[in-house]
Amino acid sequence: MRTSSSLLRAFRPQVQERLYDFYEELRSADDLFWDRHLDAWVATGHAVVSSAAGDPRLSSVRYPDITAVSEELRPLARVLSRQMLYSDAPDHPRLRALISRAFTPRAVAALRARIVEAVDRIITHAAPTGRMDIVADLARPLPLTIICDLLDVPQQDRPALAAWSEPIAEAIGNSRLDADGNRAASQSMADMLAYLRELLTRHDTPPTPHTLRALVTAQAQDTGQDLDELLANCALLLIAGHETTTHFIGNATLALLRHPHAADQLRHRPDLMPAAVEELLRYDAPVQLMLRRARQDLDLAGRTIAEGQTVLLVCGAANRDPAVFPDPHVLDFERPGGRHMSFGHGPHFCLGAALARLEGAITLEALLTRLPGLRLDGTAPQWQRSLNFRGLTRLDVAFTPLSDEHDTGPQNLPTDGPPQNLSSAAPAGECPARTAPDGLAGA
């Protein structure tokens, strides 16, 4: 079906605030429609999104013709094309295997103490002040700390990596960057790769055991694996590993503050934390789109998709489909059945899902139990302008200031190791974040 509506309307600030009402309008009109403004099919229903996400007739290769990409974006596109996120079998499982060992349940569990320590440090610093910007003070530095620990990045180098990540993520998530923005993203990727190459080939400082740097270094030495491929996929982890978790923490905090009864329920029922994490991911997903391209003419949900056409799978809309999630706009930590699409589906299921769940659970538990009177400070939350990434640029909160002696310190979640079910992810894949036409991000 062809419709005059377009997913591009989601760029508007007034639509960002009511994004899921907008998705409902699209889905009510048609759960799969041709968007002439994007020159792509847009899927909003859970059935079609989940089916298409794992359909082998649909390719995840983003740039079949690099020469068709703008000159300013082309260097970045070449690197992205070597990442597992943009690959199909047989390259996809081969590339995924290079680094999936760093995200096994046991490897993620080993990071728990480091996450608790990092969250404790941030909360302890903020507690006496009575105020914080959840995004700048917590949601952004925490995931960066953990992914840099995983990559064995020295402390003094981390600000540079964060600075390089921002223009790259903006290019992935924004289809309307000008030539200067695309050029900045390409240069940032070049700088990041140069740094990672030096880090992974450094001989004066041996890698810390069991880190991704140690695994990747051994992989390159023992198998002769293409170092450029390894570098491209380490860059992917660095960017996706903190960008998406940053958005999840910010979105989840805002949802809890806007639903105080749900926040109180979680304070009094810490056993609900695993289910709460899943529901919060469903309710406001940090990644909204997955992108696929038809390998051949095919039928999808009764529509004929021509070879080469782009299909944008709006997982954020699928997560609010009432056919799968009754009363989808209600935040319900005891919601039965239904599987959200926030980590993707099929072979490309998010590689870092277990880590994101663990970081989210530890962070939310600390916010709810250690900052009494936590509330929005009255300033309207600010959303970043992106079709793919759903995230806040700022979230100011206030709470009752606590002196050091009144802060009880980190609380223990009710499990030893990762909270129950937080590491029971589907087979490793990648976090969905890839570009659609002209830089539009999908997964």
Residue, then its C-alpha position, 0 to 999 in steps of 0.5 A: m500500500r502507498t500512503s502519503s504519510s512518511l516515517l520522516r515526520a519522526f524527525r520533528p521535535q513535537v513528534q519525538e515527544r509523542l513518537y509512539d502515538f505517531y507509530e500507532e497512526l502509521r500502523s493503524a493505516d497499514d503495517l507495511f507501506w511504501d514511503r515515497h519520501l524515503d524510497a523504502w518500505v516501512a514495516t510497523g507491525h510486530a508480525v511483519v517486523s519479526s518475520a522480516a528480521g530473520d528472513p534470509r531473502l532480505s540482506s543486511v548488506r548496507y552498501p552494495d555499491i560504495t561508489a554510490v555513497s557521497e564522497e564525504l561519507r564514503p570512507l566511513a561507509r567502507v569501514l562500516s561495510r567490514q563490520m558484522l552489522y552489515s554482513d550476511a552469511p557466511d561472512h556474518p557468523r565468521l565475523r561474529a565469532l571473532i569477538s563473541r567470546a567476550f560476551t558469553p554469560r560468564a564473561v559478562a558476569a565477570l564485569r558485574a563488580r566493575i559495573v557496580e563500582a562505576v555506578d557507586r562512584i557516580i552516585t556517591h559523587a552526586a548524592p550530596t548535590g541533590r541534582m544531576d543530569i542523568v545523561a551526562d553524569l551517568a548514562r553516558p560515562l558508565p557504558l563508555t567506562i565498561i566498553c573501554d574496560l572490555l577493550d583494555v583502553p587506558q584511562q587517559d585515552r578514553p575522552a578521545l574515543a568518546a569524542w570520536s564516537e559522537p560524530i560517527a553515531e550521528a552519521i549512522g543515526n541521521s540521514r540529513l547531515d550535510a557534507d561537513g557532518n559526513r566528512a567529520a564522521s569519516q575523519s573520526m572513524a579514521d582517527m579511531l581506527a588508527y588508535l585501535r591499530e596502535l592499541l592492538t599492536r602495542h608491544d610495550t604494554p601487554p594486554t590485560p588477560h581476558t579482555l577483548r584486546a587480549l582475545v583479538t590480539a591472540q586471534a590476529q597472531d594465531t590465525g592471521q586474521d585480517l587486522d582491518e576486519l578486526l579493527a572495524n568490528c572493535a570500532l563497532l563495539l566501541i560505538a554501539g556498546h556505549e551509545t545504545t546503553t546510554h539511551f536505554i538508561g536515559n529512556a528507562t529512567l524517564a519512564l520510571l519517573r513518569h510512572p511513579h507507581a511503577a518505580d515504587q513497585l520496583r523499589h519494593r519488589p527487587d525480584l521484578m528487576p529482570a522483568a522490568v528491564e525487559e518491559l522498559l526496553r519494550y516500552d522505549a527502545p534505544v534503537q528504533l529501526m532495522l534495515r534490510r534490502a531485498r536480495q530478490d523479488l519476494d512477497l512480504a505480508g502480502r506485498t511484492i517487494a522488488e529486488g534491491q528495495t529497502v525495507l525499514l523494520v520499525c522495532g519501536a512500533a512493533n514493540r507497541d503492537p496491541a496484537v502482541f502486547p495488550d494495552p501497549h502504552v501501559l508500563d507493566f512489569e508483570r506483562p505476560g508473553g510477547r517478545h520485544m524487538s529492541f535487541g533485534h531478532g534472528p542472526h543479528f540479535c544484539l551481541g551485547a544484550a546481556l551486558a546492556r541488561l546487566e548495566g541497566a539493572i544495576t544502574l536503575e536499582a542504584l537510582l531507585t534505592r540510593l537517591p531519595g525523592l528522585r524526580l524530574d526537575g521540571t525541565a522538559p527532557q530533550w530528545q536527540r534528532s534521529l530516526n534510528f537512535r531513540g535517546l535523550t540529550r539531557l535529563d535533569v533530575a533532583f533528589t534529597p541531598l545526602s551527606d556521605e554518612h547517609d548514603t548507604g552505598p551500593q545495594n545488592l541485587p537479589t542474585d549472585g552474578p548477573p540478575q536472573n534472566l539478564s544473560s539469557a540472551a538469544p545467540a550472539g549477533e550484533c546491536p542493531a544500528r546500521t545506516a539506511p538511505d543517505g545515512l538513515a540508521g536501521a539494524 
